[in-house]
Amino acid sequence: MIRHIVLFKFKPGVDWTDPRALAAERTAAQVGSEVPEVKEWRVGRNVSPREVAYDFLVDGLLEDMDKVESYLVHPFHQDAIRQWREISDWVIADVEV
């Protein structure tokens, strides 16, 4: 199993009052139900005030790296990427569990 973790950091001038951030959050929340390769899916806003903290997290569980690759090119996931790319930068980790 692969735990797929993504942390998003808003670009300067973007915060949770931005309608683009709210739309990206809504889309991200739906990825787990729209992309069949995903076995588990969690999303959440950061609550830490620390400067090093990221703003948003997605955490998915997929069967293997082949499923991760299929998930990455799925049209719904691609739409989510398009929305997040406009407003944030991100880091990822794919961890065997």
Backbone hydrogen bonds, N-H to C=O, Kabsch-Sander energy under -0.5 kcal/mol:
donor,donor_aa,acceptor,acceptor_aa,energy
2,I,62,L,-3.4
3,R,95,V,-3.3
4,H,2,I,-0.7
4,H,60,G,-3.2
5,I,3,R,-0.6
5,I,93,A,-2.9
6,V,58,V,-2.6
7,L,91,V,-2.5
8,F,56,F,-2.9
9,K,89,D,-3.1
11,K,87,I,-2.9
14,V,11,K,-2.1
18,D,15,D,-1.9
21,A,18,D,-0.9
22,L,18,D,-1.7
23,A,19,P,-2.2
24,A,20,R,-2.4
25,E,21,A,-2.3
26,R,22,L,-2.1
27,T,23,A,-2.4
28,A,24,A,-2.7
29,A,25,E,-2.2
30,Q,26,R,-0.9
30,Q,27,T,-1.0
31,V,27,T,-0.8
31,V,28,A,-0.9
33,S,30,Q,-1.0
34,E,30,Q,-1.6
35,V,31,V,-2.3
38,V,35,V,-1.7
39,K,61,L,-3.1
40,E,61,L,-1.1
42,R,59,D,-2.2
44,G,57,L,-1.8
46,N,55,D,-2.4
53,A,50,R,-1.5
55,D,8,F,-2.5
56,F,8,F,-1.5
57,L,44,G,-2.3
58,V,6,V,-2.2
59,D,42,R,-2.7
60,G,4,H,-3.1
61,L,40,E,-2.0
62,L,2,I,-2.6
63,E,37,E,-0.5
68,V,64,D,-1.9
69,E,65,M,-2.4
70,S,66,D,-1.9
71,Y,67,K,-2.6
72,L,68,V,-2.5
73,V,69,E,-1.1
74,H,70,S,-0.7
74,H,71,Y,-0.9
78,Q,74,H,-2.6
79,D,75,P,-1.9
80,A,76,F,-2.0
81,I,77,H,-2.6
82,R,78,Q,-2.2
83,Q,79,D,-2.0
84,W,80,A,-2.5
85,R,81,I,-2.9
86,E,82,R,-1.2
87,I,83,Q,-0.7
87,I,84,W,-0.7
88,S,84,W,-2.0
89,D,9,K,-2.3
91,V,7,L,-1.9
93,A,5,I,-2.1
95,V,3,R,-2.7
95,V,93,A,-0.6
97,V,1,M,-2.5
